[in-house]
Amino acid sequence: MVYRREKQIQDFINLNQFKKVKFCVETDILKNEIKNFAVEQDQDLTVIACQKFSRYPCHAIIEKINQLLDECPKLYLCLVRWYINIDNSYFDTNLDSDLQYAITQWLNQSLPDAEVLDLSIDRWEDGSYFTWVIPDRHYYITRK
């Protein structure tokens, strides 16, 4: 069985013909991709699909994204929308009231030297679809 969001990542890698992919995951998702593509250096794509990344304070998430883009200018980032700003350290009244859209706005504002493409599938979620297994917000981020 493959989760829809896992298949989305697999398809993105295959359709864009990435050959050297570095993965950061914390469950057994993408296990076949990791076996086939995992590299230590000179990767052409980094995939972050671990829940703990979303639990960092907002400023730390941006710092880590910039560090990852310095290592590899193409990043497929998965975030758990429910964990973003879990410590309530970030507050911006100019962001949209829709959490899904607000996360994209925040990333765009916080990463002025990057292109942020939202690849997420927007849906109402009440916790019954296991969005913590594979983070639900998917972004392709590249350096400008």
Secondary structure, 3 states (H helix, E strand, C coil): CCCHHHHHHHHHHHHCCCCCEEEEECCCCCHHHHHHHECCCCCCEEEEECHHHHHCCHHHHHHHHHHHHHHCCEEEEEECCCCCCCCCCCCCCCCCCCHHHHHHHHHHHHCCCEEEEECCCCCCCCCCCCCCCCCCEEEEEEEC
